[in-house]
Amino acid sequence: DDDDETKMMKLMGFSGFETTKNQHVPGTDVSGASVKKALKYRQYMNRRGGFNR
């Protein structure tokens, strides 16, 4: 006779219903994103310092 909580843990594959706040969880650092940063072009002609600085 399993209680409802134990049945739910078996059904979902959990080992328990503890919190993970302020704890390291293994396997959560396998993400990444390829972020394309917009290029910033600088003016090199018609500026106060001239072409050959």
C-alpha distance matrix in Angstrom:
0.0 3.8 6.5 9.5 11.6 9.7 9.6 13.2 14.2 13.2 15.0 18.0 18.3 18.5 18.2 18.0 19.5 22.5 26.0 28.7 31.6 34.6 32.9 34.0 31.6 32.6 33.6 34.7 38.5 39.1 40.7 44.4 46.9 50.4 52.4 56.0 58.2 61.2 64.5 66.9 70.5 73.3 76.8 79.3 82.5 84.3 82.9 84.7 84.7 86.1 85.1 85.8 84.3
3.8 0.0 3.8 6.6 8.0 5.9 6.2 9.7 10.5 10.0 11.9 14.6 14.9 14.9 14.7 14.3 15.8 18.9 22.3 25.0 27.9 30.9 29.2 30.3 28.0 29.1 30.1 31.1 34.8 35.5 37.1 40.8 43.3 46.8 48.8 52.4 54.5 57.6 60.8 63.2 66.8 69.6 73.0 75.6 78.8 80.6 79.2 81.0 80.9 82.4 81.4 82.1 80.5
6.5 3.8 0.0 3.8 5.6 5.5 6.3 8.7 10.2 10.9 12.4 14.5 15.5 14.8 14.8 13.5 14.1 17.2 20.5 23.5 26.1 29.3 28.0 29.5 27.3 28.9 30.0 30.5 34.3 35.3 36.6 40.2 42.5 46.1 47.8 51.4 53.4 56.3 59.7 61.9 65.6 68.2 71.7 74.3 77.5 79.1 77.6 79.4 79.5 81.0 80.2 81.0 79.3
9.5 6.6 3.8 0.0 3.8 5.5 5.1 6.1 8.7 10.0 10.4 12.2 14.0 13.4 14.3 12.8 12.7 16.2 19.0 22.0 24.5 27.9 26.9 28.3 26.0 27.7 28.4 28.7 32.5 33.3 34.3 37.8 39.9 43.5 45.1 48.6 50.6 53.5 56.9 59.1 62.7 65.5 68.8 71.6 74.6 76.2 74.9 76.6 76.9 78.3 77.5 78.4 76.8
11.6 8.0 5.6 3.8 0.0 3.8 5.5 5.1 6.2 8.7 9.8 10.6 11.9 10.5 11.1 9.2 9.0 12.4 15.4 18.4 20.9 24.3 23.1 24.6 22.4 24.3 25.3 25.4 29.2 30.3 31.4 35.0 37.2 40.9 42.4 46.1 47.9 50.9 54.2 56.4 60.1 62.7 66.1 68.8 71.9 73.6 72.1 73.8 73.9 75.4 74.7 75.5 73.8
9.7 5.9 5.5 5.5 3.8 0.0 3.8 5.4 5.1 6.2 8.5 10.0 10.3 9.4 9.4 8.7 10.0 13.3 16.6 19.2 22.2 25.3 23.6 24.7 22.2 23.6 24.6 25.4 29.1 30.0 31.5 35.1 37.7 41.3 43.1 46.8 48.8 51.9 55.1 57.4 61.1 63.8 67.3 69.8 73.0 74.8 73.3 75.1 75.1 76.5 75.6 76.3 74.6
9.6 6.2 6.3 5.1 5.5 3.8 0.0 3.8 5.5 5.2 6.1 8.7 9.8 10.2 11.4 11.3 12.4 16.0 18.9 21.3 24.3 27.5 25.9 26.7 23.9 25.0 25.4 26.2 29.9 30.4 31.7 35.3 37.6 41.1 43.0 46.6 48.8 51.8 55.1 57.6 61.2 64.0 67.4 70.1 73.1 75.0 73.7 75.6 75.6 76.9 75.9 76.7 75.3
13.2 9.7 8.7 6.1 5.1 5.4 3.8 0.0 3.8 5.5 5.0 6.1 8.3 8.3 10.4 9.9 10.1 13.9 16.4 18.7 21.6 24.9 23.5 24.2 21.4 22.8 23.0 23.4 27.2 27.7 28.7 32.2 34.4 37.9 39.7 43.2 45.4 48.3 51.7 54.1 57.7 60.5 63.9 66.6 69.6 71.4 70.1 72.0 72.2 73.5 72.5 73.4 71.9
14.2 10.5 10.2 8.7 6.2 5.1 5.5 3.8 0.0 3.8 5.5 5.3 5.7 4.9 6.6 6.7 8.0 11.5 14.3 16.2 19.5 22.5 20.7 21.3 18.4 19.6 20.1 20.8 24.6 25.2 26.6 30.3 32.8 36.3 38.3 41.9 44.0 47.1 50.3 52.8 56.4 59.1 62.6 65.2 68.3 70.2 68.8 70.7 70.6 72.0 70.9 71.7 70.1
13.2 10.0 10.9 10.0 8.7 6.2 5.2 5.5 3.8 0.0 3.8 5.6 5.1 6.6 8.1 9.6 11.6 14.9 17.7 19.3 22.7 25.6 23.4 23.5 20.4 20.9 21.2 22.3 26.0 26.2 27.8 31.5 34.0 37.5 39.7 43.2 45.6 48.7 51.9 54.5 58.0 60.9 64.4 66.9 70.0 72.0 70.8 72.8 72.6 73.8 72.6 73.3 71.9
15.0 11.9 12.4 10.4 9.8 8.5 6.1 5.0 5.5 3.8 0.0 3.8 5.7 8.0 10.7 11.9 13.0 16.5 18.8 20.3 23.5 26.6 24.7 24.7 21.4 21.9 21.6 22.4 26.1 25.9 27.1 30.7 32.9 36.2 38.4 41.8 44.3 47.3 50.6 53.2 56.7 59.7 63.1 65.7 68.7 70.7 69.6 71.7 71.7 72.8 71.6 72.4 71.2
18.0 14.6 14.5 12.2 10.6 10.0 8.7 6.1 5.3 5.6 3.8 0.0 3.8 5.7 9.2 10.2 11.0 14.2 16.0 17.1 20.3 23.3 21.5 21.3 18.0 18.6 18.2 18.7 22.4 22.4 23.5 27.0 29.3 32.7 34.8 38.3 40.7 43.7 46.9 49.6 53.1 56.0 59.5 62.0 65.1 67.0 65.9 68.0 67.9 69.1 67.9 68.7 67.4
18.3 14.9 15.5 14.0 11.9 10.3 9.8 8.3 5.7 5.1 5.7 3.8 0.0 3.8 6.7 9.0 10.9 13.6 15.7 16.4 19.9 22.5 20.1 19.6 16.2 16.4 16.3 17.5 21.1 21.1 22.8 26.5 29.1 32.5 34.8 38.4 40.8 44.0 47.1 49.7 53.2 56.1 59.7 62.0 65.2 67.3 66.1 68.1 67.9 69.0 67.7 68.4 67.0
18.5 14.9 14.8 13.4 10.5 9.4 10.2 8.3 4.9 6.6 8.0 5.7 3.8 0.0 3.8 5.4 7.4 9.9 12.1 13.0 16.6 19.2 16.9 17.0 13.9 14.7 15.3 16.2 20.0 20.7 22.3 26.0 28.8 32.3 34.4 38.1 40.2 43.4 46.5 49.0 52.6 55.3 58.9 61.2 64.5 66.5 65.1 66.9 66.7 68.0 66.9 67.5 65.9
18.2 14.7 14.8 14.3 11.1 9.4 11.4 10.4 6.6 8.1 10.7 9.2 6.7 3.8 0.0 3.8 7.2 8.8 11.7 12.7 16.3 18.6 16.0 16.2 13.6 14.5 15.9 17.2 20.7 21.8 23.9 27.6 30.6 34.2 36.3 40.0 42.0 45.3 48.3 50.7 54.2 56.8 60.5 62.7 66.1 68.1 66.5 68.2 67.9 69.3 68.2 68.6 67.0
18.0 14.3 13.5 12.8 9.2 8.7 11.3 9.9 6.7 9.6 11.9 10.2 9.0 5.4 3.8 0.0 3.8 5.7 9.1 11.0 14.3 16.9 15.0 16.1 14.0 15.7 17.4 18.0 21.6 23.2 24.9 28.5 31.3 35.0 36.7 40.5 42.2 45.5 48.5 50.7 54.4 56.8 60.4 62.8 66.1 68.0 66.3 67.9 67.7 69.3 68.4 68.9 67.0
19.5 15.8 14.1 12.7 9.0 10.0 12.4 10.1 8.0 11.6 13.0 11.0 10.9 7.4 7.2 3.8 0.0 3.8 6.6 9.4 12.2 15.4 14.2 15.9 14.0 16.5 18.1 17.9 21.5 23.3 24.5 28.0 30.5 34.2 35.6 39.4 40.9 44.1 47.2 49.2 52.9 55.3 58.8 61.4 64.6 66.3 64.6 66.1 66.1 67.8 67.0 67.6 65.8
22.5 18.9 17.2 16.2 12.4 13.3 16.0 13.9 11.5 14.9 16.5 14.2 13.6 9.9 8.8 5.7 3.8 0.0 3.8 6.7 9.2 12.1 11.0 13.2 12.1 15.1 17.2 16.9 20.2 22.5 23.8 27.2 29.8 33.6 34.8 38.6 39.8 43.1 46.0 47.9 51.6 53.9 57.4 59.9 63.2 64.8 62.9 64.3 64.2 66.0 65.4 65.8 63.8
26.0 22.3 20.5 19.0 15.4 16.6 18.9 16.4 14.3 17.7 18.8 16.0 15.7 12.1 11.7 9.1 6.6 3.8 0.0 3.8 5.7 9.0 8.6 11.2 10.7 14.2 16.2 15.1 18.2 20.8 21.8 24.9 27.3 31.1 32.0 35.7 36.8 40.0 42.9 44.6 48.4 50.5 54.0 56.5 59.8 61.4 59.5 60.8 60.7 62.6 62.0 62.6 60.5
28.7 25.0 23.5 22.0 18.4 19.2 21.3 18.7 16.2 19.3 20.3 17.1 16.4 13.0 12.7 11.0 9.4 6.7 3.8 0.0 3.8 6.3 5.3 7.5 7.2 10.9 13.1 11.9 14.7 17.6 18.6 21.7 24.3 28.0 29.0 32.8 33.8 37.1 39.9 41.6 45.4 47.5 51.1 53.4 56.8 58.5 56.5 57.8 57.6 59.5 58.9 59.3 57.2
31.6 27.9 26.1 24.5 20.9 22.2 24.3 21.6 19.5 22.7 23.5 20.3 19.9 16.6 16.3 14.3 12.2 9.2 5.7 3.8 0.0 3.8 5.5 8.5 9.5 13.3 15.5 13.5 15.7 18.9 19.5 22.1 24.4 28.0 28.5 32.2 32.8 36.0 38.8 40.2 43.9 45.9 49.4 51.8 55.1 56.6 54.6 55.7 55.6 57.6 57.2 57.6 55.4
34.6 30.9 29.3 27.9 24.3 25.3 27.5 24.9 22.5 25.6 26.6 23.3 22.5 19.2 18.6 16.9 15.4 12.1 9.0 6.3 3.8 0.0 3.8 6.9 9.4 12.9 15.4 13.6 15.0 18.6 19.3 21.6 24.0 27.5 27.9 31.5 31.9 35.2 37.7 39.0 42.7 44.4 47.9 50.2 53.6 55.2 52.9 53.9 53.6 55.7 55.3 55.5 53.2
32.9 29.2 28.0 26.9 23.1 23.6 25.9 23.5 20.7 23.4 24.7 21.5 20.1 16.9 16.0 15.0 14.2 11.0 8.6 5.3 5.5 3.8 0.0 3.8 6.3 9.6 12.6 11.5 13.2 16.6 18.1 20.7 23.6 27.1 28.0 31.8 32.5 35.9 38.4 40.0 43.6 45.5 49.1 51.2 54.7 56.5 54.4 55.5 55.0 56.9 56.3 56.5 54.3
34.0 30.3 29.5 28.3 24.6 24.7 26.7 24.2 21.3 23.5 24.7 21.3 19.6 17.0 16.2 16.1 15.9 13.2 11.2 7.5 8.5 6.9 3.8 0.0 3.8 6.4 9.3 8.6 9.9 13.3 15.2 17.9 21.1 24.5 25.8 29.5 30.4 34.0 36.4 38.2 41.7 43.7 47.4 49.4 53.0 54.9 52.9 54.2 53.5 55.3 54.5 54.5 52.5
31.6 28.0 27.3 26.0 22.4 22.2 23.9 21.4 18.4 20.4 21.4 18.0 16.2 13.9 13.6 14.0 14.0 12.1 10.7 7.2 9.5 9.4 6.3 3.8 0.0 3.8 6.5 6.2 8.7 11.5 13.6 16.8 20.1 23.6 25.3 29.0 30.4 34.0 36.6 38.7 42.2 44.5 48.2 50.2 53.7 55.8 54.0 55.5 54.9 56.5 55.5 55.7 53.8
32.6 29.1 28.9 27.7 24.3 23.6 25.0 22.8 19.6 20.9 21.9 18.6 16.4 14.7 14.5 15.7 16.5 15.1 14.2 10.9 13.3 12.9 9.6 6.4 3.8 0.0 3.8 5.7 7.6 9.6 12.5 15.8 19.4 22.7 24.9 28.5 30.2 33.9 36.3 38.6 42.0 44.4 48.1 50.0 53.5 55.8 54.1 55.7 55.0 56.4 55.1 55.2 53.5
33.6 30.1 30.0 28.4 25.3 24.6 25.4 23.0 20.1 21.2 21.6 18.2 16.3 15.3 15.9 17.4 18.1 17.2 16.2 13.1 15.5 15.4 12.6 9.3 6.5 3.8 0.0 3.8 5.7 6.5 9.5 13.0 16.6 19.9 22.3 25.9 27.9 31.6 34.0 36.6 40.0 42.6 46.3 48.2 51.6 54.0 52.6 54.4 53.6 54.8 53.4 53.6 52.2
34.7 31.1 30.5 28.7 25.4 25.4 26.2 23.4 20.8 22.3 22.4 18.7 17.5 16.2 17.2 18.0 17.9 16.9 15.1 11.9 13.5 13.6 11.5 8.6 6.2 5.7 3.8 0.0 3.8 5.7 7.5 10.9 14.2 17.8 19.8 23.5 25.3 28.9 31.5 34.0 37.5 40.0 43.7 45.8 49.2 51.4 49.9 51.7 51.1 52.4 51.2 51.6 50.0
38.5 34.8 34.3 32.5 29.2 29.1 29.9 27.2 24.6 26.0 26.1 22.4 21.1 20.0 20.7 21.6 21.5 20.2 18.2 14.7 15.7 15.0 13.2 9.9 8.7 7.6 5.7 3.8 0.0 3.8 5.7 8.5 12.0 15.3 17.3 21.0 22.7 26.4 28.7 31.1 34.5 37.0 40.7 42.6 46.1 48.5 46.9 48.7 48.0 49.2 47.9 48.2 46.6
39.1 35.5 35.3 33.3 30.3 30.0 30.4 27.7 25.2 26.2 25.9 22.4 21.1 20.7 21.8 23.2 23.3 22.5 20.8 17.6 18.9 18.6 16.6 13.3 11.5 9.6 6.5 5.7 3.8 0.0 3.8 6.9 10.5 13.5 16.2 19.8 22.0 25.6 28.0 30.8 34.0 36.7 40.4 42.3 45.7 48.2 46.9 48.9 48.2 49.1 47.6 47.9 46.6
40.7 37.1 36.6 34.3 31.4 31.5 31.7 28.7 26.6 27.8 27.1 23.5 22.8 22.3 23.9 24.9 24.5 23.8 21.8 18.6 19.5 19.3 18.1 15.2 13.6 12.5 9.5 7.5 5.7 3.8 0.0 3.8 7.1 10.5 12.9 16.5 18.8 22.4 25.0 27.8 31.1 33.9 37.6 39.6 42.9 45.3 44.1 46.2 45.7 46.6 45.1 45.7 44.5
44.4 40.8 40.2 37.8 35.0 35.1 35.3 32.2 30.3 31.5 30.7 27.0 26.5 26.0 27.6 28.5 28.0 27.2 24.9 21.7 22.1 21.6 20.7 17.9 16.8 15.8 13.0 10.9 8.5 6.9 3.8 0.0 3.8 6.9 9.4 12.9 15.2 18.8 21.3 24.2 27.4 30.3 33.9 35.9 39.2 41.7 40.5 42.7 42.2 43.0 41.5 42.1 40.9
46.9 43.3 42.5 39.9 37.2 37.7 37.6 34.4 32.8 34.0 32.9 29.3 29.1 28.8 30.6 31.3 30.5 29.8 27.3 24.3 24.4 24.0 23.6 21.1 20.1 19.4 16.6 14.2 12.0 10.5 7.1 3.8 0.0 3.8 5.9 9.5 12.0 15.4 18.2 21.1 24.4 27.4 31.0 33.1 36.3 38.7 37.7 40.1 39.7 40.4 38.9 39.7 38.8
50.4 46.8 46.1 43.5 40.9 41.3 41.1 37.9 36.3 37.5 36.2 32.7 32.5 32.3 34.2 35.0 34.2 33.6 31.1 28.0 28.0 27.5 27.1 24.5 23.6 22.7 19.9 17.8 15.3 13.5 10.5 6.9 3.8 0.0 3.8 6.5 9.5 12.8 15.2 18.5 21.5 24.7 28.2 30.2 33.3 35.8 35.1 37.6 37.2 37.6 35.9 36.8 36.0
52.4 48.8 47.8 45.1 42.4 43.1 43.0 39.7 38.3 39.7 38.4 34.8 34.8 34.4 36.3 36.7 35.6 34.8 32.0 29.0 28.5 27.9 28.0 25.8 25.3 24.9 22.3 19.8 17.3 16.2 12.9 9.4 5.9 3.8 0.0 3.8 6.2 9.5 12.3 15.3 18.5 21.7 25.2 27.4 30.5 32.8 32.0 34.5 34.2 34.8 33.3 34.4 33.5
56.0 52.4 51.4 48.6 46.1 46.8 46.6 43.2 41.9 43.2 41.8 38.3 38.4 38.1 40.0 40.5 39.4 38.6 35.7 32.8 32.2 31.5 31.8 29.5 29.0 28.5 25.9 23.5 21.0 19.8 16.5 12.9 9.5 6.5 3.8 0.0 3.8 6.4 9.0 12.4 15.3 18.7 22.0 24.3 27.2 29.6 29.0 31.7 31.5 31.8 30.2 31.5 30.9
58.2 54.5 53.4 50.6 47.9 48.8 48.8 45.4 44.0 45.6 44.3 40.7 40.8 40.2 42.0 42.2 40.9 39.8 36.8 33.8 32.8 31.9 32.5 30.4 30.4 30.2 27.9 25.3 22.7 22.0 18.8 15.2 12.0 9.5 6.2 3.8 0.0 3.8 6.3 9.1 12.5 15.6 19.0 21.4 24.5 26.7 25.8 28.4 28.2 28.8 27.4 28.7 27.8
61.2 57.6 56.3 53.5 50.9 51.9 51.8 48.3 47.1 48.7 47.3 43.7 44.0 43.4 45.3 45.5 44.1 43.1 40.0 37.1 36.0 35.2 35.9 34.0 34.0 33.9 31.6 28.9 26.4 25.6 22.4 18.8 15.4 12.8 9.5 6.4 3.8 0.0 3.8 6.5 9.6 13.0 16.1 18.8 21.5 23.6 23.0 25.8 26.0 26.3 24.9 26.6 26.1
64.5 60.8 59.7 56.9 54.2 55.1 55.1 51.7 50.3 51.9 50.6 46.9 47.1 46.5 48.3 48.5 47.2 46.0 42.9 39.9 38.8 37.7 38.4 36.4 36.6 36.3 34.0 31.5 28.7 28.0 25.0 21.3 18.2 15.2 12.3 9.0 6.3 3.8 0.0 3.8 6.3 9.7 13.0 15.3 18.2 20.6 20.1 22.9 22.8 22.9 21.4 23.0 22.5
66.9 63.2 61.9 59.1 56.4 57.4 57.6 54.1 52.8 54.5 53.2 49.6 49.7 49.0 50.7 50.7 49.2 47.9 44.6 41.6 40.2 39.0 40.0 38.2 38.7 38.6 36.6 34.0 31.1 30.8 27.8 24.2 21.1 18.5 15.3 12.4 9.1 6.5 3.8 0.0 3.8 6.6 9.9 12.6 15.6 17.6 16.7 19.4 19.5 19.9 18.8 20.5 19.8
70.5 66.8 65.6 62.7 60.1 61.1 61.2 57.7 56.4 58.0 56.7 53.1 53.2 52.6 54.2 54.4 52.9 51.6 48.4 45.4 43.9 42.7 43.6 41.7 42.2 42.0 40.0 37.5 34.5 34.0 31.1 27.4 24.4 21.5 18.5 15.3 12.5 9.6 6.3 3.8 0.0 3.8 6.7 9.2 12.0 14.3 13.9 16.9 17.0 16.8 15.4 17.5 17.2
73.3 69.6 68.2 65.5 62.7 63.8 64.0 60.5 59.1 60.9 59.7 56.0 56.1 55.3 56.8 56.8 55.3 53.9 50.5 47.5 45.9 44.4 45.5 43.7 44.5 44.4 42.6 40.0 37.0 36.7 33.9 30.3 27.4 24.7 21.7 18.7 15.6 13.0 9.7 6.6 3.8 0.0 3.8 6.2 9.3 11.5 10.5 13.3 13.2 13.3 12.4 14.4 13.8
76.8 73.0 71.7 68.8 66.1 67.3 67.4 63.9 62.6 64.4 63.1 59.5 59.7 58.9 60.5 60.4 58.8 57.4 54.0 51.1 49.4 47.9 49.1 47.4 48.2 48.1 46.3 43.7 40.7 40.4 37.6 33.9 31.0 28.2 25.2 22.0 19.0 16.1 13.0 9.9 6.7 3.8 0.0 3.8 5.9 7.7 7.3 10.6 11.0 10.6 9.9 12.6 12.6
79.3 75.6 74.3 71.6 68.8 69.8 70.1 66.6 65.2 66.9 65.7 62.0 62.0 61.2 62.7 62.8 61.4 59.9 56.5 53.4 51.8 50.2 51.2 49.4 50.2 50.0 48.2 45.8 42.6 42.3 39.6 35.9 33.1 30.2 27.4 24.3 21.4 18.8 15.3 12.6 9.2 6.2 3.8 0.0 3.8 6.9 6.7 9.7 9.1 7.9 6.3 9.0 9.5
82.5 78.8 77.5 74.6 71.9 73.0 73.1 69.6 68.3 70.0 68.7 65.1 65.2 64.5 66.1 66.1 64.6 63.2 59.8 56.8 55.1 53.6 54.7 53.0 53.7 53.5 51.6 49.2 46.1 45.7 42.9 39.2 36.3 33.3 30.5 27.2 24.5 21.5 18.2 15.6 12.0 9.3 5.9 3.8 0.0 3.8 5.5 8.9 9.0 6.7 5.5 9.1 10.5
84.3 80.6 79.1 76.2 73.6 74.8 75.0 71.4 70.2 72.0 70.7 67.0 67.3 66.5 68.1 68.0 66.3 64.8 61.4 58.5 56.6 55.2 56.5 54.9 55.8 55.8 54.0 51.4 48.5 48.2 45.3 41.7 38.7 35.8 32.8 29.6 26.7 23.6 20.6 17.6 14.3 11.5 7.7 6.9 3.8 0.0 3.8 6.9 8.5 6.6 7.3 11.0 11.9
82.9 79.2 77.6 74.9 72.1 73.3 73.7 70.1 68.8 70.8 69.6 65.9 66.1 65.1 66.5 66.3 64.6 62.9 59.5 56.5 54.6 52.9 54.4 52.9 54.0 54.1 52.6 49.9 46.9 46.9 44.1 40.5 37.7 35.1 32.0 29.0 25.8 23.0 20.1 16.7 13.9 10.5 7.3 6.7 5.5 3.8 0.0 3.8 5.6 5.5 7.5 10.4 10.1
84.7 81.0 79.4 76.6 73.8 75.1 75.6 72.0 70.7 72.8 71.7 68.0 68.1 66.9 68.2 67.9 66.1 64.3 60.8 57.8 55.7 53.9 55.5 54.2 55.5 55.7 54.4 51.7 48.7 48.9 46.2 42.7 40.1 37.6 34.5 31.7 28.4 25.8 22.9 19.4 16.9 13.3 10.6 9.7 8.9 6.9 3.8 0.0 3.8 5.6 8.9 10.8 9.7
84.7 80.9 79.5 76.9 73.9 75.1 75.6 72.2 70.6 72.6 71.7 67.9 67.9 66.7 67.9 67.7 66.1 64.2 60.7 57.6 55.6 53.6 55.0 53.5 54.9 55.0 53.6 51.1 48.0 48.2 45.7 42.2 39.7 37.2 34.2 31.5 28.2 26.0 22.8 19.5 17.0 13.2 11.0 9.1 9.0 8.5 5.6 3.8 0.0 3.8 6.9 7.7 6.0
86.1 82.4 81.0 78.3 75.4 76.5 76.9 73.5 72.0 73.8 72.8 69.1 69.0 68.0 69.3 69.3 67.8 66.0 62.6 59.5 57.6 55.7 56.9 55.3 56.5 56.4 54.8 52.4 49.2 49.1 46.6 43.0 40.4 37.6 34.8 31.8 28.8 26.3 22.9 19.9 16.8 13.3 10.6 7.9 6.7 6.6 5.5 5.6 3.8 0.0 3.8 5.7 6.1
85.1 81.4 80.2 77.5 74.7 75.6 75.9 72.5 70.9 72.6 71.6 67.9 67.7 66.9 68.2 68.4 67.0 65.4 62.0 58.9 57.2 55.3 56.3 54.5 55.5 55.1 53.4 51.2 47.9 47.6 45.1 41.5 38.9 35.9 33.3 30.2 27.4 24.9 21.4 18.8 15.4 12.4 9.9 6.3 5.5 7.3 7.5 8.9 6.9 3.8 0.0 3.8 6.1
85.8 82.1 81.0 78.4 75.5 76.3 76.7 73.4 71.7 73.3 72.4 68.7 68.4 67.5 68.6 68.9 67.6 65.8 62.6 59.3 57.6 55.5 56.5 54.5 55.7 55.2 53.6 51.6 48.2 47.9 45.7 42.1 39.7 36.8 34.4 31.5 28.7 26.6 23.0 20.5 17.5 14.4 12.6 9.0 9.1 11.0 10.4 10.8 7.7 5.7 3.8 0.0 3.8
84.3 80.5 79.3 76.8 73.8 74.6 75.3 71.9 70.1 71.9 71.2 67.4 67.0 65.9 67.0 67.0 65.8 63.8 60.5 57.2 55.4 53.2 54.3 52.5 53.8 53.5 52.2 50.0 46.6 46.6 44.5 40.9 38.8 36.0 33.5 30.9 27.8 26.1 22.5 19.8 17.2 13.8 12.6 9.5 10.5 11.9 10.1 9.7 6.0 6.1 6.1 3.8 0.0
